[in-house]
């Protein structure tokens, strides 16, 4: 790939995956007791990065499957260690996509506030800030304004409810993302999409984009190992819980049987 166009080498969830891999490597090998009891290999901070990475991978797969009329860049650098999860360019326009993964909980959008399991989060505000930064960089490279639509994608919520629409921000669950983009009104023709994509692909368009080459295949392999370790720990914990329930049920059954036998004997 030509020098100056390495952004296309970046993958969905790259920054979050790198944080997880780094944290896991720094933690070292778990002890025998931790492995036996199923203690998670991730600390609190890296569990958050892990959840973010999983969400970005889900959304990245959806976006990469939109078809040839669409172009997608992942993990776009915005400066000051900030990144835009996904920049999407296609017939419906240019979208700055922020991915949020709060787990299998009810998510409510109340104006510019997102509530996940009734807890407020500033995801909408962050989405707007990322969009403004992306639009500024694209406009500077193009020499003219480039409209960019902020789009917040909530990954697999139990239920997504919009009480009040946020100002200027599209919100969708990950399950409705493809439908939202492919059925949106046409705003750009093929030449417009190609022109904006060409600018977006240049490292010089984005702050601090140089020197960010990374062996993404190796990163994916390392993250997959961490993911397997997390799954194994979860299986062990579930096994302990199920075993405890079986033992508790057996003890309860014996107590009931003994009580019944005493009542009959009396």
SVG drawing of the C-alpha trace seen along z (x, -y; Angstrom):
<svg xmlns="http://www.w3.org/2000/svg" viewBox="-47 -26 53 71">
<polyline fill="none" stroke="black" stroke-width="0.4" points="0.0,0.0 1.3,-3.4 2.9,-5.5 0.4,-7.9 -2.6,-5.6 -2.2,-3.2 -5.6,-4.1 -7.3,-1.4 -5.1,1.2 -6.7,0.3 -9.4,2.7 -12.6,2.3 -11.9,2.2 -8.2,1.8 -7.5,-0.7 -9.7,1.2 -8.2,4.6 -4.7,3.2 -5.5,1.9 -6.9,5.3 -3.9,7.2 -1.5,4.8 -3.3,5.1 -3.4,8.8 0.3,9.1 1.2,6.8 -0.9,8.9 1.0,12.1 -0.1,15.7 -3.0,16.3 -2.3,18.5 -3.6,22.0 -6.3,21.0 -7.5,18.2 -7.7,20.7 -9.4,23.3 -12.1,20.9 -12.6,19.1 -11.4,15.7 -11.5,13.4 -8.2,12.7 -9.2,9.0 -9.2,6.3 -11.9,3.6 -10.4,1.2 -9.5,3.9 -13.0,5.5 -14.4,2.1 -12.0,2.1 -12.9,5.7 -16.6,4.9 -15.9,1.9 -13.8,4.1 -16.5,6.7 -19.1,4.0 -16.9,2.4 -16.3,5.8 -20.0,6.4 -20.6,3.0 -17.5,3.3 -18.8,6.6 -22.1,5.0 -20.5,1.9 -18.0,4.0 -21.0,5.9 -22.8,2.9 -21.6,3.4 -19.5,1.8 -21.3,-1.5 -20.1,-2.1 -16.7,-2.7 -15.7,-2.3 -12.6,-3.3 -12.1,-2.0 -10.4,-3.5 -9.7,-6.8 -7.3,-9.0 -8.7,-12.3 -5.7,-13.5 -5.0,-13.5 -5.2,-9.7 -8.9,-9.9 -10.3,-7.8 -13.5,-7.7 -14.7,-4.1 -16.0,-4.1 -16.2,-6.6 -18.8,-5.5 -19.2,-7.0 -21.9,-6.0 -25.0,-7.1 -26.7,-8.3 -23.8,-10.6 -20.9,-10.6 -21.5,-9.2 -19.3,-9.4 -20.3,-6.2 -19.8,-5.8 -20.3,-2.4 -21.6,-1.8 -21.9,1.5 -23.5,1.5 -24.5,5.1 -27.9,6.8 -29.7,4.0 -32.6,1.6 -31.2,-1.6 -33.3,-4.8 -32.5,-7.9 -33.9,-11.0 -32.9,-13.9 -29.1,-14.2 -28.8,-11.7 -28.4,-8.0 -29.6,-5.9 -28.3,-2.3 -30.0,-0.3 -31.2,-3.7 -27.6,-5.0 -26.8,-8.1 -23.9,-8.2 -22.5,-10.9 -22.3,-8.8 -24.4,-11.2 -22.2,-14.2 -19.1,-12.1 -20.6,-11.2 -21.1,-14.9 -17.6,-15.8 -16.1,-13.0 -18.3,-14.0 -17.2,-17.7 -13.6,-16.7 -14.0,-14.4 -15.9,-17.0 -13.2,-19.6 -10.4,-17.3 -12.3,-16.4 -13.2,-20.0 -9.6,-21.1 -8.4,-18.4 -11.2,-19.2 -10.9,-22.9 -14.7,-23.1 -17.3,-21.9 -18.0,-18.2 -21.3,-17.4 -20.9,-14.5 -23.8,-13.0 -23.3,-11.7 -24.6,-8.2 -24.7,-6.4 -25.0,-2.6 -26.1,-0.7 -24.9,2.9 -27.5,5.6 -29.4,3.8 -32.2,5.7 -34.5,2.9 -33.8,-0.5 -36.4,-3.2 -36.3,-6.7 -38.3,-9.0 -37.0,-12.2 -34.8,-12.4 -31.3,-13.7 -30.6,-17.0 -28.9,-16.1 -27.8,-12.6 -29.2,-9.4 -29.5,-6.5 -30.1,-2.9 -29.6,0.6 -26.9,2.6 -29.7,4.9 -31.2,1.9 -27.9,0.3 -27.8,1.9 -31.5,1.0 -31.0,-2.6 -28.1,-3.2 -29.2,-1.3 -32.8,-2.8 -31.7,-6.4 -32.3,-9.0 -29.6,-9.3 -27.4,-12.3 -24.1,-11.5 -23.4,-10.1 -20.6,-7.7 -18.1,-10.4 -18.8,-12.3 -18.3,-9.1 -15.0,-8.3 -13.7,-11.9 -14.4,-11.9 -13.1,-8.4 -9.9,-9.4 -9.4,-12.3 -10.4,-10.2 -7.9,-7.5 -4.9,-10.0 -2.9,-10.0 -2.4,-13.8 -6.1,-14.3 -6.0,-13.3 -4.0,-14.6 -1.3,-12.3 -2.1,-9.7 1.5,-9.0 3.5,-6.2 0.4,-4.3 1.1,-1.1 0.3,2.0 0.4,5.7 -3.3,6.1 -3.2,9.9 -1.0,10.4 -3.3,8.1 -6.3,10.2 -4.6,13.4 -3.6,12.0 -7.1,10.7 -8.5,14.1 -6.3,15.7 -7.6,13.3 -11.1,13.9 -10.7,17.7 -9.3,17.2 -12.2,15.0 -14.7,17.6 -12.9,20.4 -13.0,18.5 -16.7,17.8 -17.4,21.5 -15.5,22.5 -17.5,19.9 -20.8,21.2 -19.8,24.8 -19.1,23.8 -22.5,22.1 -24.3,25.0 -22.4,27.4 -23.3,25.4 -26.9,25.3 -26.9,29.1 -25.3,29.6 -27.7,27.2 -30.7,29.0 -29.4,32.4 -28.9,31.2 -32.4,29.7 -33.9,32.9 -32.2,34.9 -33.5,32.5 -37.0,32.8 -36.8,36.6 -35.5,36.8 -38.3,34.5 -40.9,36.6 -39.6,39.8 -39.6,38.4 -43.2,37.3 -44.2,40.7 -42.4,42.4 -44.2,40.2"/>
</svg>
